[in-house]
Amino acid sequence: MLKGNVNGKMRWEAMNLPDPHFRCVDHAAHWRRIAGHLEGRPQDFEVALDNLDRWEQWGRTHPGPIGEWRKRIRAAQASETEFHRLLEFLREDNHDSEPLKSCSPFVGLPPSRAGG
């Protein structure tokens, strides 16, 4: 943290911050918010598909997660059962799903009452 002027120079002091592990993001809550948003506004799957298309064009990420997300989203758009299956996947606090979720296409969703 930048402290006051000493002999014409600013001096730095260590910030007394708590252990950074206590500030970890609650990923499960984040995914529950996304699922709630999509449950109330399923048309916003198009935002995710647009992101996937753009990332694929830019070569921004490995094609595996892009294809997997696209497959899941298209299935959810085509079937009520698959829609609920995807929402359940998003809400699950499952360590095995983290590699795919780390390539989330759900950035840029507009705010909603369901998703916050």
mmCIF file of the C-alpha atoms, coordinates in Angstrom:
data_MODEL
# 
_entry.id   MODEL 
# 
loop_
_atom_site.group_PDB 
_atom_site.id 
_atom_site.type_symbol 
_atom_site.label_atom_id 
_atom_site.label_alt_id 
_atom_site.label_comp_id 
_atom_site.label_asym_id 
_atom_site.label_entity_id 
_atom_site.label_seq_id 
_atom_site.pdbx_PDB_ins_code 
_atom_site.Cartn_x 
_atom_site.Cartn_y 
_atom_site.Cartn_z 
_atom_site.occupancy 
_atom_site.B_iso_or_equiv 
_atom_site.pdbx_formal_charge 
_atom_site.auth_seq_id 
_atom_site.auth_comp_id 
_atom_site.auth_asym_id 
_atom_site.auth_atom_id 
_atom_site.pdbx_PDB_model_num 
ATOM 1   C CA . MET A 1 1   ? 0.000   0.000   0.000   1.00 0.00 ? 1   MET A CA 1 
ATOM 2   C CA . LEU A 1 2   ? 1.358   3.432   -0.894  1.00 0.00 ? 2   LEU A CA 1 
ATOM 3   C CA . LYS A 1 3   ? 1.975   5.528   2.183   1.00 0.00 ? 3   LYS A CA 1 
ATOM 4   C CA . GLY A 1 4   ? 2.766   9.187   2.761   1.00 0.00 ? 4   GLY A CA 1 
ATOM 5   C CA . ASN A 1 5   ? 5.677   11.234  1.542   1.00 0.00 ? 5   ASN A CA 1 
ATOM 6   C CA . VAL A 1 6   ? 9.040   10.615  3.257   1.00 0.00 ? 6   VAL A CA 1 
ATOM 7   C CA . ASN A 1 7   ? 11.887  12.917  2.179   1.00 0.00 ? 7   ASN A CA 1 
ATOM 8   C CA . GLY A 1 8   ? 10.073  13.665  -1.065  1.00 0.00 ? 8   GLY A CA 1 
ATOM 9   C CA . LYS A 1 9   ? 9.511   9.989   -1.874  1.00 0.00 ? 9   LYS A CA 1 
ATOM 10  C CA . MET A 1 10  ? 6.494   7.780   -1.521  1.00 0.00 ? 10  MET A CA 1 
ATOM 11  C CA . ARG A 1 11  ? 7.086   4.611   0.435   1.00 0.00 ? 11  ARG A CA 1 
ATOM 12  C CA . TRP A 1 12  ? 5.397   1.269   0.219   1.00 0.00 ? 12  TRP A CA 1 
ATOM 13  C CA . GLU A 1 13  ? 4.205   -0.740  3.193   1.00 0.00 ? 13  GLU A CA 1 
ATOM 14  C CA . ALA A 1 14  ? 3.019   -4.286  3.156   1.00 0.00 ? 14  ALA A CA 1 
ATOM 15  C CA . MET A 1 15  ? -0.729  -4.566  3.272   1.00 0.00 ? 15  MET A CA 1 
ATOM 16  C CA . ASN A 1 16  ? -2.047  -6.683  6.081   1.00 0.00 ? 16  ASN A CA 1 
ATOM 17  C CA . LEU A 1 17  ? -4.393  -8.887  4.057   1.00 0.00 ? 17  LEU A CA 1 
ATOM 18  C CA . PRO A 1 18  ? -5.980  -12.067 5.316   1.00 0.00 ? 18  PRO A CA 1 
ATOM 19  C CA . ASP A 1 19  ? -5.009  -15.368 3.774   1.00 0.00 ? 19  ASP A CA 1 
ATOM 20  C CA . PRO A 1 20  ? -6.030  -15.181 0.076   1.00 0.00 ? 20  PRO A CA 1 
ATOM 21  C CA . HIS A 1 21  ? -7.645  -18.604 0.319   1.00 0.00 ? 21  HIS A CA 1 
ATOM 22  C CA . PHE A 1 22  ? -10.418 -16.995 2.338   1.00 0.00 ? 22  PHE A CA 1 
ATOM 23  C CA . ARG A 1 23  ? -11.210 -14.765 -0.648  1.00 0.00 ? 23  ARG A CA 1 
ATOM 24  C CA . CYS A 1 24  ? -11.721 -17.572 -3.146  1.00 0.00 ? 24  CYS A CA 1 
ATOM 25  C CA . VAL A 1 25  ? -14.638 -17.198 -5.482  1.00 0.00 ? 25  VAL A CA 1 
ATOM 26  C CA . ASP A 1 26  ? -17.583 -19.454 -4.741  1.00 0.00 ? 26  ASP A CA 1 
ATOM 27  C CA . HIS A 1 27  ? -17.660 -21.167 -8.121  1.00 0.00 ? 27  HIS A CA 1 
ATOM 28  C CA . ALA A 1 28  ? -20.706 -23.263 -7.233  1.00 0.00 ? 28  ALA A CA 1 
ATOM 29  C CA . ALA A 1 29  ? -22.740 -20.126 -6.460  1.00 0.00 ? 29  ALA A CA 1 
ATOM 30  C CA . HIS A 1 30  ? -21.560 -18.556 -9.720  1.00 0.00 ? 30  HIS A CA 1 
ATOM 31  C CA . TRP A 1 31  ? -22.785 -21.555 -11.704 1.00 0.00 ? 31  TRP A CA 1 
ATOM 32  C CA . ARG A 1 32  ? -26.093 -21.656 -9.826  1.00 0.00 ? 32  ARG A CA 1 
ATOM 33  C CA . ARG A 1 33  ? -26.620 -17.994 -10.807 1.00 0.00 ? 33  ARG A CA 1 
ATOM 34  C CA . ILE A 1 34  ? -25.907 -18.800 -14.453 1.00 0.00 ? 34  ILE A CA 1 
ATOM 35  C CA . ALA A 1 35  ? -28.314 -21.755 -14.357 1.00 0.00 ? 35  ALA A CA 1 
ATOM 36  C CA . GLY A 1 36  ? -30.998 -19.588 -12.746 1.00 0.00 ? 36  GLY A CA 1 
ATOM 37  C CA . HIS A 1 37  ? -30.474 -16.933 -15.395 1.00 0.00 ? 37  HIS A CA 1 
ATOM 38  C CA . LEU A 1 38  ? -30.755 -19.418 -18.265 1.00 0.00 ? 38  LEU A CA 1 
ATOM 39  C CA . GLU A 1 39  ? -33.777 -21.082 -16.706 1.00 0.00 ? 39  GLU A CA 1 
ATOM 40  C CA . GLY A 1 40  ? -35.572 -17.730 -16.820 1.00 0.00 ? 40  GLY A CA 1 
ATOM 41  C CA . ARG A 1 41  ? -34.102 -16.591 -20.149 1.00 0.00 ? 41  ARG A CA 1 
ATOM 42  C CA . PRO A 1 42  ? -33.278 -19.633 -22.284 1.00 0.00 ? 42  PRO A CA 1 
ATOM 43  C CA . GLN A 1 43  ? -32.961 -17.353 -25.320 1.00 0.00 ? 43  GLN A CA 1 
ATOM 44  C CA . ASP A 1 44  ? -29.641 -16.246 -23.820 1.00 0.00 ? 44  ASP A CA 1 
ATOM 45  C CA . PHE A 1 45  ? -28.094 -19.547 -24.884 1.00 0.00 ? 45  PHE A CA 1 
ATOM 46  C CA . GLU A 1 46  ? -27.556 -17.593 -28.105 1.00 0.00 ? 46  GLU A CA 1 
ATOM 47  C CA . VAL A 1 47  ? -25.101 -15.320 -26.255 1.00 0.00 ? 47  VAL A CA 1 
ATOM 48  C CA . ALA A 1 48  ? -23.067 -18.397 -25.348 1.00 0.00 ? 48  ALA A CA 1 
ATOM 49  C CA . LEU A 1 49  ? -23.227 -19.756 -28.898 1.00 0.00 ? 49  LEU A CA 1 
ATOM 50  C CA . ASP A 1 50  ? -22.092 -16.387 -30.279 1.00 0.00 ? 50  ASP A CA 1 
ATOM 51  C CA . ASN A 1 51  ? -19.152 -16.456 -27.846 1.00 0.00 ? 51  ASN A CA 1 
ATOM 52  C CA . LEU A 1 52  ? -18.242 -19.980 -28.946 1.00 0.00 ? 52  LEU A CA 1 
ATOM 53  C CA . ASP A 1 53  ? -18.375 -18.995 -32.626 1.00 0.00 ? 53  ASP A CA 1 
ATOM 54  C CA . ARG A 1 54  ? -16.190 -15.958 -31.998 1.00 0.00 ? 54  ARG A CA 1 
ATOM 55  C CA . TRP A 1 55  ? -13.644 -17.897 -29.920 1.00 0.00 ? 55  TRP A CA 1 
ATOM 56  C CA . GLU A 1 56  ? -13.456 -20.592 -32.577 1.00 0.00 ? 56  GLU A CA 1 
ATOM 57  C CA . GLN A 1 57  ? -12.832 -17.979 -35.285 1.00 0.00 ? 57  GLN A CA 1 
ATOM 58  C CA . TRP A 1 58  ? -10.135 -16.338 -33.184 1.00 0.00 ? 58  TRP A CA 1 
ATOM 59  C CA . GLY A 1 59  ? -8.512  -19.663 -32.286 1.00 0.00 ? 59  GLY A CA 1 
ATOM 60  C CA . ARG A 1 60  ? -8.675  -18.587 -28.635 1.00 0.00 ? 60  ARG A CA 1 
ATOM 61  C CA . THR A 1 61  ? -9.120  -21.937 -26.966 1.00 0.00 ? 61  THR A CA 1 
ATOM 62  C CA . HIS A 1 62  ? -8.777  -25.636 -27.632 1.00 0.00 ? 62  HIS A CA 1 
ATOM 63  C CA . PRO A 1 63  ? -11.622 -26.819 -29.898 1.00 0.00 ? 63  PRO A CA 1 
ATOM 64  C CA . GLY A 1 64  ? -12.615 -29.614 -27.482 1.00 0.00 ? 64  GLY A CA 1 
ATOM 65  C CA . PRO A 1 65  ? -14.443 -27.438 -24.919 1.00 0.00 ? 65  PRO A CA 1 
ATOM 66  C CA . ILE A 1 66  ? -15.994 -25.317 -27.685 1.00 0.00 ? 66  ILE A CA 1 
ATOM 67  C CA . GLY A 1 67  ? -17.460 -28.404 -29.315 1.00 0.00 ? 67  GLY A CA 1 
ATOM 68  C CA . GLU A 1 68  ? -18.624 -29.870 -26.028 1.00 0.00 ? 68  GLU A CA 1 
ATOM 69  C CA . TRP A 1 69  ? -20.397 -26.660 -24.967 1.00 0.00 ? 69  TRP A CA 1 
ATOM 70  C CA . ARG A 1 70  ? -21.976 -26.266 -28.402 1.00 0.00 ? 70  ARG A CA 1 
ATOM 71  C CA . LYS A 1 71  ? -23.246 -29.872 -28.290 1.00 0.00 ? 71  LYS A CA 1 
ATOM 72  C CA . ARG A 1 72  ? -24.747 -29.405 -24.810 1.00 0.00 ? 72  ARG A CA 1 
ATOM 73  C CA . ILE A 1 73  ? -26.351 -26.067 -25.632 1.00 0.00 ? 73  ILE A CA 1 
ATOM 74  C CA . ARG A 1 74  ? -27.829 -27.260 -28.933 1.00 0.00 ? 74  ARG A CA 1 
ATOM 75  C CA . ALA A 1 75  ? -29.237 -30.336 -27.172 1.00 0.00 ? 75  ALA A CA 1 
ATOM 76  C CA . ALA A 1 76  ? -30.745 -28.105 -24.463 1.00 0.00 ? 76  ALA A CA 1 
ATOM 77  C CA . GLN A 1 77  ? -32.374 -25.935 -27.124 1.00 0.00 ? 77  GLN A CA 1 
ATOM 78  C CA . ALA A 1 78  ? -33.865 -28.994 -28.838 1.00 0.00 ? 78  ALA A CA 1 
ATOM 79  C CA . SER A 1 79  ? -35.192 -30.919 -25.843 1.00 0.00 ? 79  SER A CA 1 
ATOM 80  C CA . GLU A 1 80  ? -36.811 -30.040 -22.541 1.00 0.00 ? 80  GLU A CA 1 
ATOM 81  C CA . THR A 1 81  ? -35.088 -33.051 -20.966 1.00 0.00 ? 81  THR A CA 1 
ATOM 82  C CA . GLU A 1 82  ? -31.679 -31.905 -22.206 1.00 0.00 ? 82  GLU A CA 1 
ATOM 83  C CA . PHE A 1 83  ? -32.462 -28.343 -21.109 1.00 0.00 ? 83  PHE A CA 1 
ATOM 84  C CA . HIS A 1 84  ? -33.011 -29.542 -17.545 1.00 0.00 ? 84  HIS A CA 1 
ATOM 85  C CA . ARG A 1 85  ? -29.989 -31.843 -17.771 1.00 0.00 ? 85  ARG A CA 1 
ATOM 86  C CA . LEU A 1 86  ? -27.780 -28.873 -18.713 1.00 0.00 ? 86  LEU A CA 1 
ATOM 87  C CA . LEU A 1 87  ? -29.191 -26.738 -15.904 1.00 0.00 ? 87  LEU A CA 1 
ATOM 88  C CA . GLU A 1 88  ? -28.486 -29.598 -13.486 1.00 0.00 ? 88  GLU A CA 1 
ATOM 89  C CA . PHE A 1 89  ? -24.914 -29.881 -14.833 1.00 0.00 ? 89  PHE A CA 1 
ATOM 90  C CA . LEU A 1 90  ? -24.408 -26.145 -14.326 1.00 0.00 ? 90  LEU A CA 1 
ATOM 91  C CA . ARG A 1 91  ? -25.747 -26.270 -10.765 1.00 0.00 ? 91  ARG A CA 1 
ATOM 92  C CA . GLU A 1 92  ? -23.714 -29.328 -9.758  1.00 0.00 ? 92  GLU A CA 1 
ATOM 93  C CA . ASP A 1 93  ? -20.787 -28.693 -7.479  1.00 0.00 ? 93  ASP A CA 1 
ATOM 94  C CA . ASN A 1 94  ? -18.740 -31.382 -9.179  1.00 0.00 ? 94  ASN A CA 1 
ATOM 95  C CA . HIS A 1 95  ? -14.962 -31.194 -9.368  1.00 0.00 ? 95  HIS A CA 1 
ATOM 96  C CA . ASP A 1 96  ? -14.995 -33.332 -12.539 1.00 0.00 ? 96  ASP A CA 1 
ATOM 97  C CA . SER A 1 97  ? -16.940 -30.644 -14.423 1.00 0.00 ? 97  SER A CA 1 
ATOM 98  C CA . GLU A 1 98  ? -14.439 -27.864 -13.652 1.00 0.00 ? 98  GLU A CA 1 
ATOM 99  C CA . PRO A 1 99  ? -12.229 -28.349 -16.738 1.00 0.00 ? 99  PRO A CA 1 
ATOM 100 C CA . LEU A 1 100 ? -15.207 -27.744 -19.026 1.00 0.00 ? 100 LEU A CA 1 
ATOM 101 C CA . LYS A 1 101 ? -16.681 -25.018 -16.839 1.00 0.00 ? 101 LYS A CA 1 
ATOM 102 C CA . SER A 1 102 ? -13.346 -23.195 -16.859 1.00 0.00 ? 102 SER A CA 1 
ATOM 103 C CA . CYS A 1 103 ? -14.020 -22.528 -20.564 1.00 0.00 ? 103 CYS A CA 1 
ATOM 104 C CA . SER A 1 104 ? -17.439 -21.025 -19.855 1.00 0.00 ? 104 SER A CA 1 
ATOM 105 C CA . PRO A 1 105 ? -19.176 -19.445 -22.837 1.00 0.00 ? 105 PRO A CA 1 
ATOM 106 C CA . PHE A 1 106 ? -21.643 -17.650 -20.563 1.00 0.00 ? 106 PHE A CA 1 
ATOM 107 C CA . VAL A 1 107 ? -19.728 -14.381 -20.316 1.00 0.00 ? 107 VAL A CA 1 
ATOM 108 C CA . GLY A 1 108 ? -21.722 -11.322 -21.286 1.00 0.00 ? 108 GLY A CA 1 
ATOM 109 C CA . LEU A 1 109 ? -25.144 -12.561 -20.219 1.00 0.00 ? 109 LEU A CA 1 
ATOM 110 C CA . PRO A 1 110 ? -27.436 -9.611  -19.631 1.00 0.00 ? 110 PRO A CA 1 
ATOM 111 C CA . PRO A 1 111 ? -28.652 -9.143  -16.057 1.00 0.00 ? 111 PRO A CA 1 
ATOM 112 C CA . SER A 1 112 ? -31.898 -10.830 -15.081 1.00 0.00 ? 112 SER A CA 1 
ATOM 113 C CA . ARG A 1 113 ? -33.920 -11.212 -11.929 1.00 0.00 ? 113 ARG A CA 1 
ATOM 114 C CA . ALA A 1 114 ? -33.184 -14.931 -11.951 1.00 0.00 ? 114 ALA A CA 1 
ATOM 115 C CA . GLY A 1 115 ? -29.465 -14.649 -12.537 1.00 0.00 ? 115 GLY A CA 1 
ATOM 116 C CA . GLY A 1 116 ? -28.543 -11.355 -10.937 1.00 0.00 ? 116 GLY A CA 1 
# 
